[in-house]
Amino acid sequence: MVSEEALKRYYSQGFRAKMLALGLAIVVFMPLQAMLAKNTGERAPWWLKAGSAISLLLWLSVGLAGRAIGFL
């Protein structure tokens, strides 16, 4: 879809929102995943759980912004 109308999609607010959300999701996910892999305790600390919730919300926003591309 994007390859046929690349310039139109590039200037779309939905596309820009999706790319921003994708970048933030990757930046949050990668270090969080490394910290979770190193965690050897029985329970993860509260801040890792909070980071995981934030990561999930960011990935959800990537999908929602992707749906918004066609509407905005």
N, C-alpha and C positions, 0 to 999 in steps of 0.2 A: 504494500500500500504506500509506503513512504518513498520507495524508489521511483515510482511513476510521477509523483507530485512532490518532489523533494523540497523545492523552494517554498511551495505553499505550506507544507508541513513544518518547515523550519521556522517560519514566522508565526505559526499557530501557538497561542498561549497554552493550550493543552499539551502540546509536544514539549515546550520549554519546561512546563511544570513536571512532566514525566522525567525528563532528563535530569532536572535538579533533584527530584526525589530519588532517582536511580543512583546518582552520584553520592548523595547523602547516605542512602541505604548501604552502599558498598563501603563507604568510609567508616560507618558504624559497625557493620557486620564483620569485617576482616579482623580487626583487633579483638573484638568481642569473642570471636570464634577461637582465636589463639589463647585468650585468657581462660575460656571454658575448657580447652583441651589440657591446659596446665593444671587446672584445679583438681587436686587429688582428694579433697575433703569429701565427707559424706553429703554435705549440703552446700550449695553454692551461696556465696554471700549475697546480701540484699541488693547490692549495686549491680551484680551480674544479672540478677533477675530483672531489675529495672531496665538495664541495658537491653536485655532480650525482649522485653515488652516494647521498648522504643524501636528496636530493630523490626519487630513484627508490624508495628504501625507504619513504619517507613515503607516496608515492602507492600503493605496494603495500599498505601498512597500511590505507589508506582502503578499498580493495577487500576486504581480509580482514575488516575490522571491519564492512563492509556485509553480508558473508555471515554474520557472527556475530549480527546483529540477530535473525534467525529462531531461533537456537539458545540465546541467553541470556535 
